[in-house]
């Protein structure tokens, strides 16, 4: 693995930040991972939001991202 995404990078991927998405597209899937504490922090942040379309949208995007990127233990 070459790249460990921090909370800001994961958040930018979830919200469409081109400064992260552009280089992300050039990396091989096996070269990218997300540390466990980052996963927990994003999940906690989503959980704290009031029930809304935004919360559901972020939850769905995060689950999609989790299915595509390995967790770093």
N, C-alpha and C positions, 0 to 999 in steps of 0.2 A: 504494500500500500504506500502511496506517495502523498496523499492529501487527507488530512483530518479536518472536517468542516466544524467551525465553531458555531455558536448560537447565532451570531450575526449573519453568517453565510447561509445557514439553513433557513433563517427567517427571510433572507433576500430571495432564496430559491422559491420559497412558498408564496411570496408576494410579487414575483416577477421582476426582481432587480437585475437589470441587464449587465451590471458590472460583475455579477457572479454567474449568471446564466451563460454568458458568452464563453468564458474559459471552461466552464463546467461541461459544455457540449463537446469540447475537444478531448476530455479525459476519458479513459477507459473506465467502465463501471467498477472493475476490480481494484482500481487505483484510488478509490474514494471511500471514506468511512466516516461515521459519526460516533463520537464518544458517548458512552452511556449517560454521563451527566448532562450533555447537550439534549439528548432525547428527553430526559426527565424534565429539564427546564422548559422545553417547548411544550410538552404535554401539560405541565402545570399551568403555563400561561394560557393555553387554550381552555383548559378546564375552568379557569377563573373568569372567563368571559361569560356574560349573560347569554342565555340561550337565544340564538339569533341565526340569521342566514350567514353572517360573517363567521361566527363560531363554527358552524357546520362546514363552510367552505374551507376554513383553515384546517379543520380536523381532517377533511377529505384529502386536502393537498399534502398534509403531513403523513397520512397513512400511505399515500401513493409514493411519496419520497422514501419512506421507511421500507417499502417493498422493493425499491430499486437500489438502495444504498446499504452496505453492510454496517452493522453495529460493531464498534470497537469496544471490546470489553475492558 
